[in-house]
């Protein structure tokens, strides 16, 4: 067994100006919201005013988020273990807040479902593409880290988890909630929680972006690997959108489904544009990236 190295009592100490440590500090300051403190009383009343098609659309979104948050809570541990094994203390410190927040998100959507009286089996809302992503690709990719902590395996895990699931699918889901509910002025409790989630997830995506930029800086060939994996996942994001709209030209809330597709494509493009900034940079520059440069709210 390799001799353990304790960093925080060495001359190195903690890298207090590094990006992951700054994320950790930010999570302590702004990530302490409590799902149980949100008032869902108006959401209960608003839910009863929606027609059956509107209820079905919102219920599909909530149930997919609920299952997705449960999945990412369970699937994050192998990444934390891989980072811990490398002795990257500042990154692991942030990842402790990451896991805590995913657990809160799981709690939040369950509270929403309870508030609107939906306590039955909602797995019928999980479409074939959704199952492909969350039942197969995500857990398989993350579990692979248990036996393989190579740069390629860690990069693939971050692409699937941070860039695709969080940076594309979840961001598109938030956009869909706002497009439907904020414009209608309904379900303020759900929207309050979604706003909190969006801020939390911006830190998670920011970390994933940092992690991939660090890996690309250390192993330049990984940029092409990451780009290829994102290209493979892109059709799944578009197909998931199509399954949600089910051929309709107008959503149940009067929105244009093309807006959702365009938002998804924009997210895919933005993720790769930010990752490309790592090419040719020194590792010191990667650690000095600001929160705003990596999209952290």
C-alpha positions as CSV (number, residue, x, y, z in Angstrom):
1,X,0.0,0.0,0.0
2,X,1.3,3.4,-0.9
3,X,2.2,5.6,2.0
4,X,-0.4,8.2,2.7
5,X,0.5,11.9,2.2
6,X,-1.2,14.4,4.4
7,X,-1.4,17.7,2.6
8,X,-3.1,20.1,5.0
9,X,-0.3,19.8,7.6
10,X,2.4,20.2,5.0
11,X,3.9,23.4,3.6
12,X,1.3,23.1,0.8
13,X,-1.7,23.4,3.1
14,X,-5.0,24.0,1.3
15,X,-5.2,25.5,-2.2
16,X,-7.5,28.2,-1.0
17,X,-7.6,30.2,-4.3
18,X,-8.2,27.1,-6.4
19,X,-11.5,26.8,-8.3
20,X,-12.8,23.7,-6.5
21,X,-12.1,25.2,-3.1
22,X,-13.9,28.4,-4.1
23,X,-16.9,26.3,-5.1
24,X,-16.8,24.6,-1.7
25,X,-16.9,28.0,0.0
26,X,-19.8,29.2,-2.2
27,X,-21.7,26.0,-1.6
28,X,-21.5,26.7,2.2
29,X,-22.7,30.3,1.7
30,X,-25.6,29.8,-0.7
31,X,-26.4,26.1,-0.8
32,X,-28.1,25.7,2.5
33,X,-31.8,26.1,1.4
34,X,-34.2,23.6,3.0
35,X,-36.8,21.9,0.7
36,X,-39.0,21.4,3.8
37,X,-39.3,25.2,4.2
38,X,-41.0,25.7,0.8
39,X,-44.7,26.5,0.9
40,X,-46.6,24.4,-1.6
41,X,-50.1,25.5,-0.6
42,X,-50.7,27.6,-3.7
43,X,-49.2,24.8,-5.9
44,X,-51.9,22.5,-4.5
45,X,-54.6,24.9,-5.5
46,X,-53.0,25.7,-8.9
47,X,-52.6,22.0,-9.7
48,X,-56.4,21.6,-9.6
49,X,-56.9,24.3,-12.1
50,X,-54.8,22.6,-14.8
51,X,-56.4,20.6,-17.5
52,X,-55.5,16.9,-17.9
53,X,-53.0,17.5,-20.7
54,X,-51.2,20.2,-18.7
55,X,-51.1,18.0,-15.6
56,X,-49.7,15.1,-17.6
57,X,-46.9,17.3,-19.1
58,X,-45.9,18.8,-15.7
59,X,-46.2,15.4,-14.0
60,X,-43.9,13.9,-16.6
61,X,-41.3,16.6,-16.0
62,X,-41.5,16.3,-12.2
63,X,-41.4,12.5,-12.2
64,X,-38.4,12.5,-14.6
65,X,-36.6,14.9,-12.4
66,X,-37.5,12.9,-9.3
67,X,-36.1,9.7,-10.7
68,X,-33.1,11.6,-12.2
69,X,-32.2,13.2,-8.9
70,X,-32.4,9.8,-7.1
71,X,-30.2,8.3,-9.8
72,X,-27.5,11.0,-9.6
73,X,-27.5,10.8,-5.8
74,X,-26.8,7.1,-6.0
75,X,-24.4,7.3,-8.9
76,X,-22.1,10.1,-7.7
77,X,-20.1,8.1,-5.1
78,X,-17.7,6.3,-7.6
79,X,-16.6,9.7,-8.8
80,X,-16.0,10.9,-5.3
81,X,-14.0,7.8,-4.6
82,X,-11.9,8.2,-7.7
83,X,-11.1,11.8,-6.8
84,X,-10.3,10.9,-3.2
85,X,-8.0,8.1,-4.3
86,X,-6.0,10.7,-6.2
87,X,-5.7,12.8,-3.0
88,X,-7.3,15.9,-4.5
89,X,-8.6,17.2,-1.1
90,X,-10.1,20.5,-2.3
91,X,-12.1,18.7,-5.0
92,X,-13.3,16.1,-2.6
93,X,-14.3,18.9,-0.1
94,X,-16.5,20.4,-2.8
95,X,-17.9,17.0,-3.8
96,X,-19.2,16.4,-0.2
97,X,-21.5,19.4,-0.8
98,X,-22.4,18.1,-4.2
99,X,-23.7,14.8,-2.9
100,X,-25.6,16.6,-0.1
101,X,-27.3,18.8,-2.6
102,X,-28.3,15.9,-4.9
103,X,-29.9,14.3,-1.8
104,X,-31.8,17.6,-1.2
105,X,-33.0,17.7,-4.8
106,X,-34.4,14.2,-4.4
107,X,-36.2,15.3,-1.3
108,X,-37.6,18.4,-3.0
109,X,-39.3,16.7,-5.9
110,X,-40.8,14.1,-3.6
111,X,-42.3,16.9,-1.5
112,X,-43.8,18.4,-4.7
113,X,-45.4,15.1,-5.7
114,X,-46.7,14.7,-2.2
115,X,-48.2,18.2,-2.2
116,X,-50.1,17.7,-5.4
117,X,-51.4,14.3,-4.2
118,X,-49.4,12.1,-6.6
119,X,-48.3,9.1,-4.6
120,X,-48.7,6.4,-7.2
121,X,-46.3,4.6,-9.5
122,X,-45.0,7.2,-12.0
123,X,-42.5,5.0,-13.8
124,X,-44.9,5.1,-16.8
125,X,-43.5,8.7,-17.3
126,X,-40.0,7.3,-18.0
127,X,-39.9,7.1,-21.7
128,X,-37.6,4.6,-23.6
129,X,-34.9,7.2,-24.2
130,X,-35.1,8.3,-20.6
131,X,-34.6,4.7,-19.4
132,X,-31.7,4.3,-21.8
133,X,-30.0,7.3,-20.2
134,X,-30.9,6.9,-16.5
135,X,-31.3,3.2,-16.2
136,X,-28.4,2.2,-18.4
137,X,-25.8,4.8,-19.5
138,X,-25.5,6.8,-16.3
139,X,-25.2,4.0,-13.8
140,X,-22.9,1.9,-16.1
141,X,-20.6,4.7,-16.8
142,X,-20.3,5.8,-13.1
143,X,-19.9,2.2,-11.8
144,X,-17.1,1.7,-14.2
145,X,-15.0,4.1,-12.0
146,X,-15.0,1.5,-9.3
147,X,-12.6,-0.6,-11.2
148,X,-11.1,1.9,-13.6
149,X,-9.9,5.3,-12.5
150,X,-8.0,6.2,-15.7
151,X,-8.2,9.7,-17.1
152,X,-10.4,8.4,-19.9
153,X,-12.9,6.8,-17.4
154,X,-13.1,9.9,-15.2
155,X,-13.5,12.1,-18.3
156,X,-16.4,9.9,-19.6
157,X,-18.1,9.9,-16.2
158,X,-17.9,13.7,-16.1
159,X,-19.2,14.0,-19.7
160,X,-22.2,11.8,-19.0
161,X,-23.0,13.1,-15.5
162,X,-22.0,16.8,-15.5
163,X,-22.0,17.8,-19.1
164,X,-24.9,15.8,-20.5
165,X,-27.3,14.9,-17.6
166,X,-26.8,18.1,-15.7
167,X,-25.6,20.5,-18.3
168,X,-28.0,19.6,-21.1
169,X,-30.9,17.5,-19.8
170,X,-31.5,19.2,-16.5
171,X,-31.0,22.7,-17.9
172,X,-33.5,22.0,-20.6
173,X,-35.9,20.7,-17.9
174,X,-35.6,23.9,-15.9
175,X,-36.2,25.9,-19.1
176,X,-39.4,23.8,-19.7
177,X,-40.7,24.5,-16.2
178,X,-40.2,28.2,-16.5
179,X,-41.7,28.3,-20.0
180,X,-44.8,26.6,-18.7
181,X,-45.3,27.8,-15.2
182,X,-43.6,31.2,-14.8
183,X,-45.4,32.6,-17.8
184,X,-48.7,31.3,-16.4
185,X,-47.9,32.7,-12.9
186,X,-48.6,29.4,-11.2
187,X,-47.0,26.8,-8.8
188,X,-44.6,29.2,-7.1
189,X,-43.3,26.6,-4.6
190,X,-42.2,24.4,-7.5
191,X,-40.5,27.3,-9.2
192,X,-38.8,28.4,-6.0
193,X,-37.3,25.0,-5.6
194,X,-36.3,24.8,-9.3
195,X,-34.5,28.2,-8.9
196,X,-32.6,26.8,-5.9
197,X,-31.7,23.6,-7.9
198,X,-30.5,25.6,-10.8
199,X,-28.1,27.5,-8.6
200,X,-26.9,24.3,-7.0
201,X,-26.5,22.6,-10.4
202,X,-24.5,25.5,-11.8
203,X,-21.8,24.7,-9.2
204,X,-22.0,21.0,-10.1
205,X,-21.7,21.7,-13.8
206,X,-18.9,24.2,-13.0
207,X,-17.0,21.6,-11.2
208,X,-17.5,19.1,-14.1
209,X,-16.3,21.7,-16.5
210,X,-13.2,22.3,-14.3
211,X,-12.6,18.6,-14.0
212,X,-12.7,18.0,-17.7
213,X,-10.6,21.1,-18.4
214,X,-8.0,19.8,-15.9
215,X,-8.0,16.4,-17.6
216,X,-7.7,17.9,-21.1
217,X,-4.9,20.2,-19.9
218,X,-3.1,17.1,-18.4
219,X,-4.0,14.8,-21.3
220,X,-4.6,16.8,-24.5
221,X,-5.9,13.9,-26.5
222,X,-9.0,13.8,-24.2
223,X,-10.6,16.8,-25.9
224,X,-11.3,14.7,-29.0
225,X,-12.5,11.9,-26.8
226,X,-14.9,14.2,-24.9
227,X,-16.2,15.8,-28.1
228,X,-16.9,12.4,-29.6
229,X,-18.8,11.2,-26.5
230,X,-20.9,14.4,-26.5
231,X,-21.7,13.8,-30.2
232,X,-22.8,10.3,-29.4
233,X,-25.1,11.5,-26.6
234,X,-26.7,14.4,-28.6
235,X,-29.3,12.3,-30.4
236,X,-30.6,11.0,-27.1
237,X,-31.2,14.6,-25.9
238,X,-33.2,15.4,-29.0
239,X,-35.1,12.2,-28.9
240,X,-36.0,12.8,-25.2
241,X,-37.5,16.1,-26.3
242,X,-39.5,14.5,-29.1
243,X,-40.9,11.9,-26.7
244,X,-42.0,14.7,-24.4
245,X,-43.9,16.7,-27.0
246,X,-45.3,13.6,-28.6
247,X,-45.8,15.1,-32.1
248,X,-47.7,18.2,-31.0
249,X,-47.1,21.5,-32.7
250,X,-48.0,23.5,-29.6
251,X,-47.4,22.5,-26.0
252,X,-50.2,22.2,-23.5
253,X,-49.2,25.6,-22.1
254,X,-49.1,27.2,-25.6
255,X,-45.3,27.1,-26.1
256,X,-43.4,26.3,-29.2
257,X,-41.7,22.9,-29.0
258,X,-39.0,24.2,-31.3
259,X,-37.9,26.6,-28.6
260,X,-37.1,23.6,-26.3
261,X,-35.1,21.9,-29.1
262,X,-33.1,25.1,-29.8
263,X,-32.4,25.5,-26.1
264,X,-31.1,21.9,-25.9
265,X,-28.8,22.5,-29.0
266,X,-27.5,25.7,-27.5
267,X,-26.6,23.9,-24.2
268,X,-24.7,21.3,-26.1
269,X,-22.8,23.9,-28.0
270,X,-22.0,26.0,-24.9
271,X,-20.6,23.0,-23.1
272,X,-18.1,22.2,-25.8
273,X,-17.2,25.9,-26.3
274,X,-16.2,26.2,-22.6
275,X,-14.3,23.0,-22.6
276,X,-12.3,24.1,-25.7
277,X,-10.9,26.9,-23.6
278,X,-8.7,24.4,-21.8
279,X,-6.7,23.6,-24.9
280,X,-3.2,25.1,-24.7
281,X,-3.6,26.4,-21.2
282,X,-1.3,25.7,-18.3
283,X,-2.7,23.8,-15.3
284,X,-2.3,27.0,-13.1
285,X,-4.7,28.8,-15.4
286,X,-7.3,26.1,-15.1
287,X,-7.2,26.4,-11.3
288,X,-7.6,30.2,-11.5
289,X,-10.8,30.2,-13.7
290,X,-13.5,32.3,-12.1
291,X,-17.0,31.1,-11.3
292,X,-18.5,33.3,-13.9
293,X,-16.2,32.0,-16.6
294,X,-17.6,28.5,-16.0
295,X,-21.2,29.5,-15.7
296,X,-21.6,29.3,-11.9
297,X,-24.5,31.3,-10.6
